């Protein structure tokens, strides 16, 4: 039922179009049927009117022949030509049992009348002519009744077709009014509400949400819009947290550098060589931290905007990985680093950015796993790819976490308290690897650790062109 309600707007529009076409079909069908019936009645009216005229003309001929009988008993055959034609037409047009019986009687009487008139027998001629005339009057009355009935039927059909059209048009009007109201409630009202909400959010009212007026497609759109608005609020919170984290990470080295510089400037006695060396070492160390942080921020910004600039040169990834592992092993002695590094083909790349990729992966593996656990680093290659594997035994990630791990500023709830961060590290890694034509793959299980695989393409060997020069 919920799925059907979700498709309510589509069903409404399809139903509206179907009903509109049904009303149109009924109206057109009714008009066509009425036109056909009226045409049939018109043909019938013409026929019955012709029958009536034939009957009247036959009556007139019979009267004329009756008057002629009174003056002369014998009538020439030529006087019966018109009457014979009218008689034949009456016989052909007899369409009911009653008319057929009456016309048969008239034909018999007319035949007897014609035989006596041609033979010159005067006896009974006048009575026959009156009998024929009387039957013709009866036939005319039948034709007149049928003509009136046909006219009445035609009027009824015409009236019914008019009412049919009026009823259908009224039904179409009511349906149009109902459809307009439903259109407003289902489409325009939610769209206007959604537009107002979007305008309010654009003006800075981030807590405003679109009302979900109906459980249909536009309701789903409003819910999606609200989800997007909630995500925007969360991204803004994460962005502010990022700014605070960056400010904190920048502040600590600056405090150390500023404090040491102030101490050197205001020390009353000259600092010993050991003190100067120690303090300058701390200044250099914190300066390198600032440089590294700024470089990471620069990479992250370029990654987020898709404008990564690469300083291409030949990269020996085996040496890069060994160097980073040595530095990490000396700086962080909290984990057991297991290395399996094979010699791999060299390729073109930005060595500084690739160093930061390797540093980020190993640093993350150590930050988000318990002290004393193992971090495994493997480097090998095949014909197509140089593969770097970094695996830990840390907190791991769920399937849902993997979907949002590359979203800028996003930090996972169950790991954000384990170590400080900006939420841009893995995004930066992904963009740098992709800028080199590579791929990144994550395999993780919550509570069992994470395995990150980086793939760099092996450069194709250039084929040597051998030219044979013949003298």
Secondary structure as UniProt FT lines:
FT   HELIX           2..6
FT   HELIX           8..71
FT   HELIX           77..80
FT   HELIX           81..92
FT   HELIX           97..119
FT   TURN            123..124
FT   HELIX           125..183
FT   HELIX           184..188
FT   HELIX           189..202
FT   TURN            203..204
FT   TURN            206..207
FT   HELIX           217..266
FT   HELIX           273..305
FT   STRAND          313..315
FT   HELIX           317..331
FT   STRAND          336..341
FT   STRAND          347..349
FT   HELIX           351..367
FT   TURN            371..372
FT   STRAND          374..381
FT   STRAND          385..392
FT   HELIX           399..404
FT   TURN            405..406
FT   TURN            408..409
FT   TURN            413..418
FT   HELIX           425..435
FT   TURN            436..437
FT   STRAND          439..445
FT   TURN            446..448
FT   STRAND          449..457
//
